[in-house]
Amino acid sequence: MDCGHVFALDRRLEKEIDGGLSGSSSLDAFTGIVGLKACVDIGGTKVAVSVADAQGIRGRVVEPTAKEGANDALGQQIVRLIGESCASVGLSAADVTAVGVSSCGPFVIRNRCIELTAPNICGGMAGKARGLPNDWASAVLEAPLRARFRQVRVANDGIGALEAERRWGALQVNGKAMDNCAYVTWSTGIGMGLCVDGHVLHGKNGNAGHAGHMFVSDNNDALCGCGNIGDVEGLIAGNAIPRRFASSGYADAAALFVATYAGDAKANAIVDDLCRVMGRTLYNLVVTLDLQRISMGGSVFWHHREFLLPKLRSHISGKLGSLTDSFELVPAGLGDTVGDYAALALVLS
């Protein structure tokens, strides 16, 4: 199948997003929406699908991300969930005019269609040591959607969230989208969307912003799903915590933070070390790209943002003041709904 324009942005849409909406907020996100849009948020743990029209985002359905069967299982799951979302609000999938897919990456392009090589989905990347129930080298995503729907736009979830945060969230100044900013998610994986000089960065295959796979350590317990040992995601992502620390009594991220809040010194030291890695990663982004603001989301960060934010800021503040004194690290303005808005931002015209 020829998927046409693949990940390239419609330039009219890019101009609108780069310009921002003066005085906009999440409350007026639905004003002027024409037709029915499907909003798909793909993560390493779950897939969430909603529909959006002038009445808002509704009909949200959520399932664990498909990781078994043929490598088009995820694409077929999304087609089915779009139908279920529509049916839940009395609508038909035949009425969907556009599908926005905000997905974890990276991506590869085959037959001009996007496929995922996401480390937390495709078991063929790091091998059996990661324990994923498939041997996929990639997950077919865009082709099944294009076979059913007229307009499809797939983008990295960091880029989608960046566009949503610039349009409705925390990456605005006086209602105008910031020119030099980033969105970072600390969740099952580590994802980023980057904007420099008013231009959202995409890269040759739409993979710009995968700084979560930068090597920062030689820890032999930090195997990332991409096959790297000792990259940022392998060290601190939500799914890295049980792999690295279950033997110390912390079964998952939630258990680690419960122990930290209870005064467990060992748990607190682990969290401090996680924040050191993330804090230095954020600092590197700031000084490399000369950023004004980063907004953060994702389940690990969001559920513990009041505790984590000062720790992360401490690794940036006071270092190379000419680049960091005017910088701000803030929680995502769209909070835990940023994934839904990210998908919507991709298909608004």
C-alpha positions in Angstrom: 0.0 0.0 0.0 1.2 3.5 -0.8 0.5 5.7 2.2 1.1 9.0 0.4 2.5 11.9 2.3 3.6 9.7 5.4 4.7 11.8 8.4 5.3 15.1 6.5 3.2 17.9 8.0 0.5 19.7 6.0 2.3 23.0 5.8 -0.9 25.0 6.5 -1.4 23.0 9.7 2.3 23.5 10.7 2.0 27.3 10.2 -1.2 27.4 12.3 0.4 25.4 15.1 3.7 27.3 15.0 1.8 30.6 15.2 -0.3 29.4 18.2 -3.8 30.6 19.0 -4.0 33.9 20.8 -5.7 33.6 24.1 -6.5 29.9 23.5 -7.1 27.4 26.2 -8.2 23.7 26.4 -11.7 25.0 26.9 -12.0 26.4 23.4 -10.1 23.6 21.7 -13.2 22.4 20.1 -14.5 25.6 18.6 -14.7 25.4 14.9 -13.9 21.6 14.6 -15.5 20.4 11.4 -16.3 16.7 11.2 -15.5 13.9 13.5 -11.9 13.4 14.5 -10.4 10.2 16.0 -7.7 10.8 18.6 -5.3 7.9 19.2 -2.7 7.9 22.0 -0.3 5.0 21.8 2.0 4.2 24.7 4.1 1.3 25.7 1.5 0.2 28.2 -1.8 1.3 26.9 -3.7 2.6 23.9 -6.4 5.2 24.4 -8.8 6.2 21.7 -11.4 9.0 21.7 -13.4 11.0 19.2 -13.6 14.8 19.0 -16.0 17.2 17.4 -17.6 20.5 18.4 -19.0 18.8 21.5 -15.5 18.0 22.8 -13.4 14.9 23.3 -15.5 11.9 24.3 -16.1 8.2 24.0 -12.7 7.3 25.5 -11.8 3.6 25.4 -8.5 2.2 26.8 -6.8 -1.2 26.3 -3.4 -2.6 27.0 -1.2 -2.1 23.9 -1.4 -5.1 21.6 1.9 -7.0 21.7 1.0 -10.5 20.5 0.1 -12.1 17.2 1.0 -10.7 13.8 2.9 -7.5 13.6 -0.1 -5.6 12.4 -2.0 -6.4 15.6 -1.6 -2.9 17.0 -2.9 -1.3 13.8 -5.9 -3.6 13.7 -6.5 -2.9 17.4 -6.7 0.8 16.7 -9.1 0.4 13.9 -11.4 -1.7 16.2 -11.1 0.8 19.1 -12.0 3.7 16.8 -15.2 1.8 16.0 -15.9 1.1 19.7 -15.2 4.8 20.6 -17.7 6.0 18.0 -20.3 3.5 19.0 -20.1 4.4 22.6 -21.3 7.9 21.8 -23.9 6.9 19.1 -21.7 7.7 16.1 -20.3 5.6 13.2 -16.7 5.1 12.3 -17.7 5.8 8.7 -18.2 9.5 9.8 -14.6 9.9 11.0 -13.0 12.5 8.7 -9.5 12.4 10.1 -7.4 10.2 12.5 -4.6 11.7 14.6 -2.2 9.2 16.1 0.2 10.3 18.8 2.5 7.4 19.3 5.6 6.4 21.1 8.5 5.8 18.6 10.9 5.5 16.9 9.4 5.1 13.4 10.6 3.5 10.2 9.0 4.1 6.8 8.1 1.1 4.6 6.1 1.5 1.4 5.7 5.1 2.4 3.8 4.1 5.6 4.9 4.5 9.2 5.7 1.5 11.2 6.8 1.5 14.9 10.1 0.3 16.2 9.1 1.2 19.7 11.4 -0.5 22.3 8.5 -1.2 24.7 6.3 -2.8 22.0 8.6 -4.6 19.5 10.3 -7.6 21.1 12.6 -8.2 18.2 14.8 -5.3 19.1 16.5 -6.1 22.4 15.7 -9.8 22.3 14.3 -12.2 24.8 16.0 -10.5 27.7 13.3 -7.8 27.7 10.5 -10.4 28.0 8.2 -9.0 25.4 5.8 -11.6 23.9 6.7 -11.1 20.3 9.7 -11.0 18.0 8.5 -8.0 15.9 11.2 -5.9 14.3 8.5 -3.4 13.7 4.8 -3.0 14.3 2.6 -2.1 11.3 0.6 1.0 12.2 -0.3 3.5 9.4 -1.3 1.1 6.6 -4.4 -0.4 8.3 -5.6 3.0 9.2 -5.2 4.4 5.7 -7.1 1.5 4.3 -10.1 2.6 6.4 -9.9 6.4 6.9 -9.6 9.3 4.5 -7.0 11.4 6.4 -4.4 10.0 8.8 -1.5 11.8 10.5 0.9 9.8 12.7 3.5 11.7 14.8 5.7 10.9 17.7 3.9 11.4 20.9 6.5 13.9 22.1 5.9 16.0 19.0 2.1 15.7 19.4 2.2 16.7 23.0 4.6 19.6 22.2 2.1 20.9 19.6 -0.8 20.6 22.1 1.1 22.3 24.9 2.1 25.2 22.5 -1.5 25.5 21.3 -3.4 25.1 24.6 -1.1 24.3 27.4 2.0 25.5 29.3 4.3 26.3 26.3 2.7 29.7 25.6 3.4 33.3 26.6 0.5 35.7 26.6 -1.4 33.2 24.4 1.3 32.9 21.8 3.2 29.7 21.2 6.8 29.7 22.5 9.5 29.6 19.8 12.2 27.7 21.9 10.7 25.0 24.1 10.2 21.3 24.6 7.8 18.8 26.0 9.2 15.8 28.0 7.3 12.8 29.1 8.6 10.5 31.9 6.4 7.5 31.7 6.7 3.9 30.6 9.4 5.3 28.3 11.1 8.7 28.0 9.9 10.9 25.1 10.5 14.4 23.9 9.2 17.0 21.4 11.5 19.9 20.5 10.9 23.4 19.1 13.7 25.7 18.1 13.3 29.2 16.5 9.5 28.5 16.1 10.1 25.3 14.2 9.0 21.9 15.5 11.9 19.5 14.8 11.0 16.3 13.0 14.1 14.7 11.5 14.4 12.4 8.5 11.9 9.8 9.7 9.9 11.9 12.2 12.2 10.7 15.1 13.7 14.0 16.3 13.5 14.2 20.1 14.5 10.6 21.0 17.0 11.9 23.5 15.8 9.3 25.9 18.1 6.9 24.1 21.3 8.9 24.8 24.0 6.9 26.5 24.7 8.2 30.0 25.9 5.1 31.9 27.5 1.7 31.7 25.1 0.1 34.2 24.7 -3.5 33.1 21.3 -3.7 34.6 19.9 -0.9 32.4 18.9 -2.8 29.3 16.6 -0.6 27.1 14.1 -2.2 24.8 16.0 -0.6 21.9 19.0 -2.9 22.8 21.1 -0.1 24.4 22.5 -0.8 27.8 22.8 2.4 29.9 20.7 4.9 28.0 18.4 7.3 29.8 15.2 5.2 29.2 16.9 2.0 30.3 17.9 3.7 33.5 14.9 5.7 34.6 11.7 4.9 32.6 8.7 3.5 34.4 9.4 0.0 33.0 13.0 0.2 34.0 12.2 0.6 37.7 10.9 -3.0 38.3 13.7 -4.5 36.1 16.4 -2.7 38.1 15.0 -2.5 41.6 12.4 -5.4 42.1 15.2 -7.4 43.7 15.5 -4.6 46.3 11.9 -4.8 47.2 10.4 -2.2 44.8 8.1 -4.0 42.5 7.2 -1.0 40.4 7.4 2.8 40.3 4.4 3.1 42.6 6.0 0.9 45.2 9.2 2.8 45.0 7.5 6.1 45.7 5.3 4.7 48.5 8.5 3.6 50.2 10.2 7.0 49.6 7.3 8.9 51.1 7.4 6.5 54.1 11.0 7.6 54.8 12.8 4.6 53.3 16.4 5.9 52.9 17.3 3.4 50.2 14.2 4.2 48.1 14.9 7.9 48.5 18.5 7.4 47.3 17.2 5.5 44.2 14.7 8.3 43.4 17.5 10.9 43.9 19.6 8.9 41.4 16.7 8.8 38.9 16.3 12.5 39.2 20.0 13.1 38.7 19.8 11.2 35.3 16.6 13.0 34.3 17.8 16.4 35.6 21.1 16.2 33.7 19.2 15.1 30.5 17.0 18.2 30.8 20.0 20.4 31.4 21.7 19.0 28.3 18.6 19.9 26.3 18.5 23.4 27.7 22.1 24.2 26.9 22.1 22.4 23.6 19.0 24.0 22.2 18.9 27.3 24.3 15.4 26.6 25.5 13.1 29.0 27.3 10.8 26.4 28.9 10.2 22.7 29.2 6.8 21.3 30.2 6.7 17.8 31.6 4.1 15.0 31.7 3.9 11.3 31.8 2.7 8.9 34.5 5.9 8.7 36.5 6.3 12.4 36.7 2.7 13.4 36.8 1.7 11.3 39.8 4.7 12.6 41.8 5.2 16.1 40.3 5.2 18.1 43.5 7.9 15.8 44.9 10.0 15.5 41.7 9.9 19.0 40.3 12.2 20.7 42.9 14.7 17.8 42.6 14.8 18.1 38.8 15.1 21.9 38.9 18.0 21.6 41.2 20.1 19.9 38.5 19.5 22.8 36.1 19.4 26.0 38.3 22.6 27.7 39.0 24.6 26.0 36.2 25.8 28.1 33.3 23.5 31.0 34.1 23.7 32.6 30.7 21.7 29.7 29.4 19.7 28.6 32.5 18.8 31.8 34.4 15.8 32.5 32.2 14.7 28.9 31.8 11.6 27.4 33.4 10.7 23.7 34.0 7.0 23.4 34.5 4.3 20.7 34.7 2.3 20.1 31.5 -0.5 22.6 31.3 -2.8 19.9 29.9 -2.0 17.6 32.8 -2.8 13.9 32.3 -5.1 14.7 29.3 -2.1 15.8 27.2 -2.2 12.6 25.2 -5.8 13.2 24.0 -5.0 16.8 23.0 -1.8 15.7 21.4 -3.7 13.5 18.9 -6.3 16.2 18.3 -3.6 18.8 17.6 -2.3 16.6 14.8 -5.5 16.7 12.8 -6.9 20.2 13.3 -6.9 22.4 10.3 
